[in-house]
């Protein structure tokens, strides 16, 4: 991921410095949905605040700084010990979040249960 960020979010493409030294975002995207997988459990994230630096550096200091107006981040936690049913539920929720966030209607992509929302949100 770091290599992607280093190559895409570059000066004169994603941002520029103004004459006063301020950063001006150049990206025309109005929205970004960031889905992160994480090995730690929800309890660990809450106890230690693991999610805060990730949100600050990527959502605020990268995407918003480069001009993206609305950024939403969702962490899919506990992936290290997730069973297949949990992983399938996460994929289903990712599809739903993408459609909902970007205002798309459900598609018939052939994924079983792709249009059904899981029983609990993953944030």
Secondary structure, DSSP 4 states (H G I P E B T S, - for coil): -HHHHHHHS-BTTTEEE-TTS-EEE-----EEEEEEE-SS-HHHHHHH-HHHHHIIIIIIIIIITTT-SEEEEEEE--GGG--HHHHHHHHHHHHHHHHHHHTPPP---S-TTTTSPPSS---
